[in-house]
């Protein structure tokens, strides 16, 4: 006699970047194991792989994850986690005055993707050379996780450049050697770098504003941003 099969509940959410509605279910034990192994491995490669596998499984394989932005994937994961483990997360945040850690409870249902003022996806670096930018997706995060000897600032810039163009050609970053791209970034001036960093700052992202007071009476205001901040 076959054992009974437990049906997981199903929910729906709207993907921030496209407005598409997707059906999903909570984590099961197999996804919990994937996440646990990734946390024990404690590498960016393992965490990105776990995120991909869990989101794919819990959305029934109906999404092409490589067409989504990372903020889409993080938003989906946050909702998965809320329905699987609980809609709150316990984190510790350091006071900016006395550096005491303050335990806080975050309501995950209040976390949203915040979109700031619309901005152009191209930046003219010189009269002849420019770049086209996009919010990083899974492919960029996988590539970034594999890079070695690259600092966080360079990785961040590499992850948002879709193509580089001049008067004669368009150079797709997906077909460019990472070392060549790193050399290109290293050749930027300070002002050119600031233009890219400003674009990155204004990208849509998971955000949640919190206010708290430490045990010494210092009042703090902080903006949590990105998936890792909600499980610190």
trRosetta pair geometry for C-beta under 8 A, 3 or more apart (Angstrom, degrees):
i j d omega theta_ij theta_ji phi_ij phi_ji
8 25 4.2 76 114 -171 129 129
8 26 5.9 -144 -169 43 120 83
8 28 6.5 -96 -71 -72 141 103
9 25 6.7 151 80 -137 46 82
9 26 6.9 42 56 -4 88 106
9 83 7.6 -130 82 179 113 123
10 23 5.5 0 -177 -174 115 106
10 24 7.1 151 -154 78 69 28
10 25 5.5 -48 -99 -82 63 83
11 23 7.3 151 79 -155 35 59
11 24 5.7 -30 66 67 84 79
11 25 7.3 140 17 -96 79 34
11 79 7.5 -146 104 160 137 115
11 83 5.9 -139 -1 -96 151 158
12 21 5.6 8 -175 -176 114 105
12 22 7.0 161 -149 80 66 35
12 23 5.6 -36 -94 -98 76 59
12 24 7.5 140 -101 19 27 76
13 21 7.3 170 87 -147 28 63
13 22 6.2 -21 62 59 75 83
13 24 6.6 -13 13 15 105 123
13 75 7.8 -172 149 136 141 100
13 76 6.8 166 78 -114 142 69
13 79 5.2 15 -67 178 158 176
14 19 6.1 -18 -173 -151 110 43
14 20 7.1 152 -155 77 62 34
14 21 5.5 -36 -96 -93 68 67
14 22 7.9 141 -108 15 21 75
15 18 5.0 11 94 47 118 95
15 19 6.9 -43 68 18 76 11
15 20 4.7 5 31 57 120 86
15 21 7.7 -148 1 -77 80 18
15 22 6.1 61 -43 -8 102 116
15 68 6.9 -102 -159 -122 132 113
15 72 5.3 23 -164 -147 97 113
15 75 7.6 132 -139 82 52 129
15 76 7.3 -8 -106 -64 82 107
16 69 8.0 -68 76 54 105 119
16 71 6.5 -59 63 120 142 103
16 72 5.8 -149 42 -98 91 72
16 75 5.6 103 -16 8 119 170
16 113 4.1 11 -119 44 161 156
16 115 7.9 173 174 -48 116 112
16 204 6.7 179 139 157 134 146
17 68 6.9 151 39 -149 134 67
17 69 5.2 120 -49 10 151 117
17 71 7.3 117 -48 76 108 100
17 72 5.2 -65 6 -66 112 118
17 135 7.5 -144 -101 56 137 147
17 204 7.3 172 -85 66 85 154
18 68 8.0 -86 -10 -110 121 77
18 72 7.7 31 4 -109 95 140
22 59 5.5 -10 165 -146 126 118
22 62 6.8 170 -145 87 97 117
22 63 6.1 4 -125 -65 144 118
22 76 7.3 -15 74 -116 141 121
23 59 7.0 129 81 -151 54 66
23 60 6.6 4 89 12 101 129
23 62 7.3 46 48 36 89 150
24 58 5.1 37 -163 141 97 90
24 59 4.9 -37 -97 -92 90 68
24 60 7.7 -151 -109 -6 46 86
24 76 7.0 164 -76 -164 157 97
24 79 7.0 97 71 108 150 116
24 80 6.2 -94 158 -88 139 89
24 83 7.8 141 108 42 106 151
25 28 7.8 16 120 -39 118 96
25 58 5.5 -136 61 -157 68 75
25 60 7.6 83 1 -49 106 91
25 83 7.9 -141 174 113 33 138
26 58 7.2 -72 145 -140 7 121
26 80 6.6 138 -133 -165 44 67
26 83 4.4 -132 -87 117 96 97
26 84 3.8 151 -168 -86 98 76
27 31 4.2 -130 -149 84 86 128
27 32 5.6 101 154 -55 127 78
27 35 7.5 -29 -135 -9 144 137
27 54 6.9 -18 -107 -156 96 114
27 58 6.7 -45 -81 -86 49 132
27 80 6.2 91 -45 162 83 101
27 81 7.4 32 -24 -100 122 47
27 84 3.7 54 21 -139 96 152
27 85 7.3 20 31 -40 131 84
28 31 5.5 96 50 11 61 98
28 32 7.3 -113 108 -6 34 92
29 32 5.4 -54 -149 35 36 116
29 33 6.5 40 152 -24 67 101
30 33 5.7 -49 -153 30 34 114
30 34 6.8 37 148 -20 63 101
30 57 7.6 -126 98 179 114 163
31 34 5.4 -46 -150 31 40 115
31 35 6.4 38 152 -16 67 104
31 53 7.7 -180 -124 117 80 93
31 54 4.8 95 -153 -125 111 93
31 57 6.0 -163 -81 79 112 141
31 58 6.6 35 -89 -54 160 107
31 84 7.9 -86 89 -132 130 157
32 35 5.8 -57 -150 39 32 110
32 36 6.2 34 152 -22 66 109
33 36 5.6 -54 -143 36 31 113
33 37 6.3 31 158 -19 65 105
34 37 6.1 -58 -152 35 27 109
34 38 6.5 24 153 -17 62 109
34 50 5.0 157 148 -137 95 91
34 53 5.5 -130 -167 94 154 132
34 54 5.9 -176 88 -65 137 95
35 38 5.7 -57 -149 37 31 112
35 39 6.3 30 154 -19 66 107
35 50 5.5 121 -98 176 50 134
35 54 6.5 40 -60 -70 98 145
36 39 5.8 -55 -148 37 30 111
36 40 6.4 28 154 -17 64 107
37 40 5.7 -57 -149 38 31 110
37 41 6.3 32 153 -20 66 107
37 46 7.3 -126 122 -172 79 123
37 50 7.4 174 71 -91 86 125
38 41 5.6 -54 -146 37 31 112
38 46 4.2 171 -138 145 75 98
38 47 5.1 123 169 -89 121 49
38 49 6.9 -171 -104 69 120 88
38 50 3.6 -64 -46 -35 156 148
39 42 6.6 26 176 -70 37 70
39 47 7.7 73 -77 -93 51 92
41 46 3.9 134 88 -64 139 174
42 46 7.3 22 26 55 15 136
43 46 4.6 91 60 7 87 102
43 47 7.0 -160 90 -5 45 87
43 145 7.5 97 145 -169 90 106
44 47 5.7 -58 -146 40 34 109
44 48 6.1 32 158 -19 69 107
44 144 7.4 -75 140 111 143 89
44 145 4.2 -154 114 -125 103 93
45 48 6.2 -57 -146 37 26 107
45 49 6.3 24 156 -17 62 111
45 142 7.8 65 -130 -145 72 62
45 145 4.2 142 -80 153 63 123
45 146 6.5 79 -94 -73 115 63
46 49 5.8 -59 -148 39 29 112
46 50 6.2 29 155 -20 65 108
47 50 5.7 -52 -144 36 31 111
47 51 6.3 35 155 -22 64 105
48 51 5.7 -52 -148 34 31 114
48 52 6.5 33 153 -19 63 106
48 138 7.4 139 -176 -154 104 75
48 141 5.0 179 -128 134 132 111
48 142 5.8 178 136 -85 144 62
48 145 5.1 -122 8 -46 144 154
49 52 5.8 -55 -151 35 31 112
49 53 6.3 25 156 -16 66 109
49 142 8.0 84 -69 -111 71 96
50 53 5.8 -57 -144 39 31 108
50 54 6.0 25 161 -16 67 111
51 54 6.2 -59 -142 39 24 106
51 55 6.2 17 163 -12 62 112
51 73 6.3 77 154 153 116 121
51 74 7.9 -20 -158 -87 136 60
51 77 6.0 -43 -146 -81 92 148
52 55 6.3 -63 -145 40 22 103
52 56 6.1 21 159 -18 62 114
52 65 5.9 134 -141 126 85 166
52 73 7.7 -23 -90 -154 57 141
52 138 6.1 94 -96 -148 111 131
53 56 5.9 -60 -147 38 26 112
53 57 6.2 21 159 -16 64 110
54 57 6.0 -57 -146 38 28 107
54 58 6.0 11 164 -7 66 115
54 77 6.8 70 96 -118 121 98
54 80 6.9 143 145 129 109 161
55 58 6.2 -63 -136 46 26 101
55 59 6.1 6 167 -2 65 115
55 63 7.4 -57 143 64 100 137
55 65 6.4 108 97 -105 123 128
55 73 5.7 -67 -70 -152 172 87
55 76 5.3 77 -136 106 114 129
55 77 5.8 -67 -75 -71 106 85
55 80 7.0 -138 -101 -25 65 153
56 59 6.5 -73 -144 46 20 94
56 61 5.8 36 175 -97 84 60
56 63 7.1 -132 -113 61 59 94
56 65 6.1 -69 -75 -37 94 132
57 60 7.8 30 175 -74 32 25
57 61 7.3 14 -102 -51 32 78
58 80 5.1 68 122 -124 164 130
59 62 5.7 -112 142 44 90 87
59 63 5.0 6 115 0 146 115
59 76 6.9 -25 -56 -171 129 138
63 67 7.9 -137 176 51 79 101
63 68 6.8 14 169 -35 122 131
64 67 4.6 52 97 4 107 113
64 68 7.6 162 95 -18 61 87
65 68 5.6 -56 -158 27 47 115
65 73 6.4 60 -156 -95 101 119
65 138 5.2 47 138 -24 101 158
66 137 6.4 90 -161 139 47 134
66 138 5.5 -96 -100 57 56 118
66 139 5.6 56 -142 -41 99 104
67 137 7.5 -101 156 -144 6 153
68 72 4.0 -118 -175 81 109 140
68 73 5.5 123 113 -49 130 86
68 137 6.1 138 87 -139 47 106
68 138 6.9 53 67 -20 87 105
69 72 4.7 110 56 -2 73 99
69 73 7.3 -143 98 0 44 85
69 135 4.2 7 -133 109 130 124
69 136 6.9 92 -156 79 78 39
69 137 5.4 -94 -117 -90 35 76
69 204 7.5 77 108 73 160 113
70 73 5.4 -52 -147 40 42 111
70 74 6.0 43 153 -20 71 105
70 135 7.1 -140 28 153 79 96
70 136 5.3 3 -5 97 122 86
70 137 6.0 -180 -39 -128 72 26
70 138 6.8 145 -85 -64 77 49
70 140 7.6 -90 -39 66 120 106
70 141 5.7 111 -93 -46 130 132
71 74 5.5 -48 -139 40 35 113
71 75 6.2 41 156 -24 64 105
71 113 5.4 104 157 -126 120 119
71 135 6.5 -56 9 176 110 139
71 203 7.6 -179 -31 142 140 104
71 204 5.4 -167 83 111 167 93
71 205 5.4 -127 -104 -116 130 43
71 206 6.1 -177 -146 -28 90 77
72 75 5.8 -60 -152 35 27 111
72 76 6.5 25 153 -17 64 105
72 113 7.9 5 -81 -82 46 154
73 76 5.7 -52 -148 35 32 111
73 77 6.3 32 153 -18 65 106
73 137 7.9 107 -14 -157 124 65
73 138 6.4 101 -47 -70 157 98
74 77 5.7 -55 -147 38 32 112
74 78 6.3 37 153 -25 65 104
74 206 5.4 -106 119 -25 128 134
74 226 7.1 -87 -148 -156 162 50
74 227 4.3 -133 -144 -58 113 113
75 78 5.7 -50 -147 31 31 114
75 79 6.7 27 154 -14 62 104
75 113 5.5 -40 -78 -49 137 113
75 206 6.2 -180 -76 -81 77 106
76 79 5.9 -60 -156 38 32 108
76 80 6.3 35 148 -22 67 106
77 80 5.3 -52 -147 35 35 116
77 81 6.2 36 155 -20 67 104
77 227 6.6 16 80 -126 130 136
78 81 5.8 -52 -148 36 29 111
78 82 6.4 33 151 -23 62 106
78 108 5.8 -168 176 -170 96 114
78 111 6.0 -97 173 86 152 135
78 206 6.8 144 -39 -125 152 144
78 227 6.8 -143 -63 -120 99 89
78 230 6.8 33 -119 79 112 164
79 82 5.5 -50 -146 32 34 115
79 83 6.5 22 159 -9 66 106
79 108 7.9 172 -90 143 39 117
80 83 6.3 -66 -152 42 27 100
80 84 5.9 14 157 -14 66 120
81 84 5.7 -67 -138 44 28 107
81 85 5.6 -23 -176 24 71 112
81 89 7.8 24 134 -75 130 117
81 108 6.9 -129 91 -151 102 167
82 85 7.5 -60 -107 52 13 76
82 86 7.1 -60 -151 110 47 26
82 87 4.5 45 -161 -108 97 65
82 108 4.4 -153 -87 95 113 135
82 109 6.4 120 -153 -64 151 74
83 87 7.9 40 -66 -73 40 84
86 89 7.9 155 89 -67 95 54
87 107 6.5 13 139 -157 93 69
87 108 5.2 -138 -169 47 58 99
87 109 5.2 5 -170 -30 121 104
88 105 5.2 -1 -177 -177 126 100
88 106 6.4 150 -160 75 67 46
88 107 5.7 -35 -101 -99 81 50
88 108 6.5 -161 -95 -6 22 88
89 105 7.4 152 73 -157 37 54
89 106 4.8 -19 59 59 90 103
89 108 5.9 80 -13 -58 104 106
89 230 5.4 76 68 164 160 83
89 231 5.8 -86 -169 -92 138 64
90 103 6.6 -7 -171 -168 96 100
90 104 7.5 159 -152 82 51 42
90 105 5.8 -26 -98 -101 66 69
90 106 7.9 -172 -79 17 18 79
91 103 7.6 160 88 -150 36 54
91 104 5.6 -22 67 64 82 91
91 106 6.0 22 9 -12 116 118
91 229 7.7 33 -142 163 161 54
91 230 6.9 -120 -55 -168 141 29
91 231 6.7 -151 -88 -142 105 12
91 232 4.6 58 -152 59 112 80
92 101 4.4 16 174 178 116 117
92 102 6.8 152 -157 68 65 34
92 103 5.5 -34 -97 -93 77 58
92 104 7.3 147 -104 16 26 79
92 232 6.5 -114 52 115 63 92
93 101 6.9 145 69 -153 25 66
93 102 5.4 -30 64 59 80 90
93 104 5.7 8 5 2 113 129
93 210 7.3 -179 -37 94 169 144
93 212 6.6 118 69 43 133 149
93 220 7.4 -178 125 111 123 152
93 222 6.2 -161 -168 35 143 164
93 232 7.3 81 -79 85 66 134
94 99 5.5 -10 -173 -149 110 57
94 100 7.3 153 -150 78 61 27
94 101 5.5 -40 -91 -93 62 66
94 102 7.6 148 -107 11 13 80
95 98 5.1 9 94 50 132 76
95 99 6.0 -104 67 -48 80 11
95 100 4.8 19 16 51 125 75
95 101 7.6 -137 -5 -76 79 19
95 102 6.1 86 -53 -23 90 113
95 214 4.0 -17 -80 -52 141 147
95 216 7.3 126 145 41 174 109
95 218 5.3 95 -170 78 127 130
95 220 5.8 -138 -133 -53 66 138
96 99 7.9 27 -139 -72 11 56
96 218 7.4 -148 58 147 70 134
96 220 5.7 140 9 -118 100 109
97 214 7.3 -149 51 27 105 139
97 216 7.4 -135 94 85 121 125
97 218 3.9 -143 34 -139 142 157
97 220 7.6 -135 -4 -73 95 98
98 214 6.3 -157 47 101 115 157
98 216 5.1 56 -5 38 161 153
98 218 6.0 175 -1 -4 101 146
100 214 4.9 119 71 -166 119 134
100 215 6.3 -94 135 33 159 97
100 216 6.4 138 6 -3 146 112
102 212 5.4 157 119 139 151 139
102 213 7.9 161 -128 89 154 28
102 214 5.1 -119 -68 -105 123 75
102 215 7.5 179 -102 -20 93 78
102 220 7.7 178 21 32 150 142
104 210 6.6 55 180 -172 159 148
104 212 5.9 -86 -89 -84 125 150
106 110 7.9 -130 178 54 74 108
106 111 7.4 40 162 -53 115 115
106 208 6.8 93 -155 110 117 155
106 210 7.3 -69 -102 -83 96 133
106 224 7.2 -8 -118 8 146 168
106 230 5.9 -131 97 -146 158 82
107 110 4.6 61 93 3 104 113
107 111 7.8 -178 100 -23 59 81
108 111 5.5 -41 -158 12 50 118
108 230 6.8 85 -106 -176 92 136
110 208 6.3 94 109 -132 93 120
111 206 5.9 20 168 -168 112 100
111 207 7.6 171 -156 78 77 25
111 208 4.6 -60 -107 -59 79 127
111 224 7.7 -60 -116 90 113 120
111 230 6.5 -4 -91 -98 160 143
112 206 7.5 173 98 -138 23 59
112 207 7.1 -30 73 59 67 70
112 208 7.5 120 24 -79 63 80
113 204 5.3 33 169 172 104 110
113 205 6.8 -171 -147 103 72 11
113 206 5.9 -47 -94 -82 62 52
113 207 7.7 83 -143 15 26 79
114 204 6.6 179 84 -147 42 65
114 205 6.4 -20 52 62 85 62
114 206 7.7 91 8 -156 82 12
114 207 4.2 -30 5 36 130 126
115 204 4.4 -19 -94 -97 76 103
116 119 7.9 17 94 -20 96 110
116 202 4.6 -107 72 -155 135 81
116 203 8.0 38 28 46 106 11
116 204 7.5 -165 10 -80 69 53
117 202 6.6 -45 55 -160 78 130
119 199 6.2 -167 122 -127 147 78
119 202 5.6 81 -15 106 144 140
120 123 7.5 141 98 -67 107 57
121 132 5.8 32 134 -164 94 76
121 133 5.2 -146 -167 62 69 73
121 134 6.4 28 -154 -77 124 63
121 162 7.8 10 166 16 114 134
122 130 5.7 34 180 155 100 130
122 131 7.0 171 -150 88 61 43
122 132 5.2 -29 -96 -102 80 67
122 133 7.2 177 -87 12 27 80
123 130 6.1 178 90 -160 46 88
123 131 5.4 -4 55 56 93 88
123 133 6.7 41 -5 -19 104 119
123 192 7.9 123 141 -157 127 77
123 195 5.2 136 -156 139 137 126
123 196 6.5 -133 32 -77 170 70
123 199 6.7 -100 -55 -43 130 146
124 127 7.4 29 174 -101 119 27
124 129 7.9 124 -163 88 59 44
124 130 4.5 -45 -108 -97 50 116
125 129 5.0 -40 64 101 110 92
125 130 5.6 171 7 -104 79 44
125 131 6.5 57 -31 -8 115 93
125 188 7.2 -94 -144 -125 130 94
125 192 5.1 41 -141 -133 94 124
125 195 7.8 -172 -100 61 68 146
126 129 4.7 38 42 39 101 91
126 130 7.8 -139 43 -59 54 62
128 166 5.4 20 153 -155 88 86
128 167 5.2 -48 -151 -33 92 102
129 164 7.2 -3 -168 -179 95 94
129 165 7.2 166 -149 89 51 48
129 166 5.0 -20 -96 -99 74 84
130 164 7.6 175 93 -155 39 55
130 165 5.6 -13 63 61 81 93
130 166 8.0 156 20 -86 62 40
131 161 5.4 -57 -171 -134 128 101
131 162 7.9 132 172 45 81 65
131 163 7.0 171 -155 90 60 47
131 164 5.2 -26 -104 -105 80 67
131 165 7.4 165 -94 18 29 74
131 196 7.6 10 68 -95 144 111
132 161 7.6 99 73 -163 51 60
132 162 4.7 -57 102 64 95 108
132 163 4.7 15 42 52 111 89
132 164 7.9 -144 19 -70 73 26
132 165 7.0 51 -19 -9 99 113
133 160 5.0 12 -156 151 98 97
133 161 6.2 -49 -104 -102 69 43
133 162 6.3 152 -131 2 13 94
133 196 7.4 167 -88 -135 140 82
133 199 5.7 54 96 147 171 149
134 137 7.8 -17 124 -20 115 97
134 160 6.5 -173 63 -164 43 63
134 162 4.6 62 2 -53 111 123
135 160 7.0 -20 -116 -124 22 91
135 203 5.3 136 -104 -158 95 122
135 204 6.6 -26 -97 47 149 91
136 140 3.9 -112 -154 81 98 145
136 141 6.3 113 147 -49 119 80
136 144 7.8 12 -163 -21 148 137
136 159 3.9 -4 -95 157 140 105
136 160 5.6 -78 -50 -77 89 62
137 140 5.7 102 51 14 55 99
137 141 7.2 -109 115 -2 33 95
138 141 5.7 -60 -148 39 33 110
138 142 6.2 34 155 -20 68 105
139 142 5.8 -53 -148 35 30 111
139 143 6.4 29 154 -17 64 106
139 174 7.5 2 141 -113 142 108
140 143 5.7 -54 -147 38 32 111
140 144 6.1 34 154 -21 66 108
140 158 7.6 169 -159 119 101 77
140 159 4.2 107 164 -150 125 79
140 160 7.6 78 -162 -59 161 35
141 144 5.6 -51 -142 37 32 113
141 145 6.3 37 155 -25 63 105
141 159 7.0 51 -71 -137 52 128
142 145 5.8 -53 -149 31 29 113
142 146 6.8 22 155 -16 61 108
143 146 6.0 -64 -156 36 32 107
143 147 6.9 41 150 -36 65 101
143 158 7.7 -122 113 133 119 118
143 159 7.7 169 72 -102 105 77
143 178 7.1 -179 176 -87 112 125
144 147 5.8 -46 -154 14 36 116
144 155 4.8 92 -147 -167 108 108
144 158 6.8 152 -93 86 93 114
144 159 5.4 -8 -60 -78 133 114
147 150 4.5 -19 145 20 126 136
147 155 6.3 -178 66 -104 144 104
147 158 7.8 87 -53 77 163 160
147 178 6.2 -154 -103 176 110 153
150 154 5.1 -117 -176 87 93 123
150 155 5.3 114 123 -61 116 91
150 158 7.6 -20 176 0 146 147
150 178 7.9 -75 -68 162 149 120
150 182 6.4 -113 -116 -108 112 132
151 154 5.1 90 60 13 76 103
151 155 7.0 -141 99 -6 37 92
152 155 5.5 -55 -145 38 33 114
152 156 6.2 36 157 -24 66 105
153 156 5.8 -55 -152 32 29 113
153 157 6.6 22 154 -13 63 106
154 157 5.9 -58 -149 39 32 107
154 158 6.1 34 154 -21 67 108
154 182 6.0 39 -179 -132 133 89
154 185 5.6 128 -138 109 87 150
154 186 7.6 0 -110 -62 123 79
155 158 5.7 -56 -145 37 29 112
155 159 6.3 31 157 -26 64 108
156 159 5.9 -57 -151 29 27 113
156 160 7.1 7 159 -7 61 108
156 200 6.3 55 158 -142 113 157
157 160 6.5 -71 -154 39 33 99
157 161 6.7 29 157 -26 69 109
157 185 5.3 128 101 -132 138 133
157 193 7.7 -59 -94 -139 146 80
157 196 5.6 44 -128 142 104 143
157 197 7.9 -48 -84 -71 100 69
157 200 7.5 -86 -92 -54 59 141
158 161 6.3 -60 -146 26 31 108
158 173 7.7 159 -168 -167 70 136
158 178 7.1 39 -156 -145 146 87
158 181 5.6 91 -125 133 103 129
158 182 7.0 -19 -78 -79 129 69
158 185 6.6 -73 -65 -45 81 149
160 196 7.3 149 80 -171 129 99
160 199 7.2 159 146 109 149 115
160 200 6.0 -139 -26 -91 164 95
160 203 7.5 -120 -116 -70 134 145
161 164 6.7 11 178 -55 124 87
161 173 5.2 129 109 -69 92 150
161 181 7.1 173 73 -157 140 118
162 172 7.5 -42 157 -143 66 68
162 173 6.1 -150 -180 16 18 118
163 170 5.3 13 167 179 136 96
163 171 6.1 156 -165 77 79 47
163 172 5.1 -39 -103 -103 100 47
163 173 6.0 -133 -85 -15 40 82
164 170 7.6 156 81 -160 39 53
164 171 4.6 -17 63 60 89 106
164 173 7.1 94 -11 -66 88 85
164 176 7.8 54 18 -64 115 158
164 184 6.7 -77 -86 -173 163 158
165 169 6.9 -151 -141 103 65 45
165 170 4.5 -20 -99 -107 99 71
165 171 7.0 -177 -80 16 44 71
166 169 6.2 20 49 48 88 69
171 175 7.6 -128 -175 72 66 100
171 176 6.1 67 158 -73 105 122
172 175 4.7 62 80 18 100 103
172 176 6.9 -169 96 -23 49 94
173 176 5.0 -59 -144 28 41 121
173 181 6.2 64 -143 -103 95 136
176 180 5.5 -116 178 77 97 120
176 181 5.2 103 120 -56 126 103
177 180 4.4 86 67 3 93 106
177 181 7.1 -167 91 -7 48 84
178 181 5.5 -56 -148 38 36 113
178 182 6.2 40 153 -22 69 103
179 182 5.5 -49 -146 34 33 113
179 183 6.4 37 152 -21 63 103
180 183 5.6 -53 -151 35 33 113
180 184 6.5 37 149 -22 64 102
181 184 5.5 -49 -151 32 35 115
181 185 6.5 34 151 -17 65 103
182 185 5.7 -53 -149 36 34 110
182 186 6.3 35 152 -20 65 106
183 186 5.6 -54 -146 36 31 113
183 187 6.6 32 153 -23 63 106
184 187 5.9 -61 -156 31 31 111
184 188 7.6 48 146 -41 60 90
185 188 5.9 -32 -166 -4 42 116
188 192 4.3 -130 -168 92 99 124
188 193 5.0 125 120 -59 127 83
188 196 7.6 -27 -165 1 164 135
189 192 4.7 96 52 8 78 103
189 193 6.9 -138 95 -6 41 88
190 193 5.6 -56 -151 35 31 114
190 194 6.5 34 152 -23 64 103
191 194 5.6 -48 -149 30 34 114
191 195 6.9 40 151 -23 62 99
192 195 5.8 -49 -157 26 36 114
192 196 7.0 29 150 -12 64 103
193 196 5.9 -59 -156 38 36 108
193 197 6.1 32 151 -18 70 110
194 197 5.6 -55 -141 40 33 111
194 198 6.2 39 157 -24 66 104
195 198 5.9 -52 -150 32 27 112
195 199 6.8 29 150 -19 60 104
196 199 5.6 -53 -154 33 35 113
196 200 6.5 35 149 -19 67 104
197 200 5.5 -51 -148 36 35 113
197 201 6.3 42 151 -25 65 103
198 201 5.6 -50 -148 32 32 116
198 202 6.6 16 157 -7 64 110
199 202 6.2 -70 -152 45 28 101
199 203 7.0 52 148 -50 63 89
200 203 5.7 -29 -158 -9 37 117
205 225 5.5 36 127 -164 131 97
205 226 6.4 -32 -177 -64 118 65
206 224 7.9 -42 126 119 91 86
206 225 6.5 144 86 -155 67 46
206 226 6.0 135 59 -81 104 15
206 227 6.4 80 41 -63 153 56
206 229 8.0 -178 104 47 110 112
206 230 7.4 -63 140 -26 136 129
207 223 5.7 -12 -160 -179 103 105
207 224 6.8 150 -154 81 47 58
207 225 5.1 -2 -101 -100 79 81
208 223 7.2 153 74 -159 35 59
208 224 4.7 -11 59 56 89 107
208 230 7.4 74 25 -90 135 105
209 221 7.1 -5 -172 -173 97 90
209 222 7.4 162 -153 88 54 42
209 223 5.3 -29 -98 -102 68 75
209 224 7.8 -161 -78 18 19 74
210 221 7.5 170 90 -153 49 47
210 222 5.3 -14 62 64 93 89
210 223 7.7 163 19 -95 71 26
210 224 6.3 46 -6 -18 115 105
211 219 7.2 -3 -173 -174 95 92
211 220 6.9 167 -153 89 50 57
211 221 5.1 -14 -103 -103 81 74
211 222 7.8 165 -84 22 36 67
212 219 7.8 170 93 -151 33 52
212 220 5.3 -14 64 61 75 103
212 222 7.6 -21 20 16 101 109
213 217 6.4 -14 -179 -147 110 31
213 218 6.7 164 -154 78 65 38
213 219 5.2 -28 -98 -97 86 62
213 220 7.1 169 -89 15 34 79
214 217 7.1 -41 73 25 71 20
214 218 4.9 6 35 51 109 92
214 220 6.9 63 -27 -14 93 120
224 229 4.0 168 -164 135 89 132
224 230 6.0 100 159 -70 139 71
225 229 5.8 78 48 -3 36 155
226 229 5.4 99 68 -4 76 104
227 230 6.3 -68 -166 31 40 107
227 231 7.4 -4 156 11 72 108
228 231 6.6 -83 -155 51 37 88
228 232 6.6 68 150 -71 72 84
229 232 5.8 -19 -151 -30 36 118
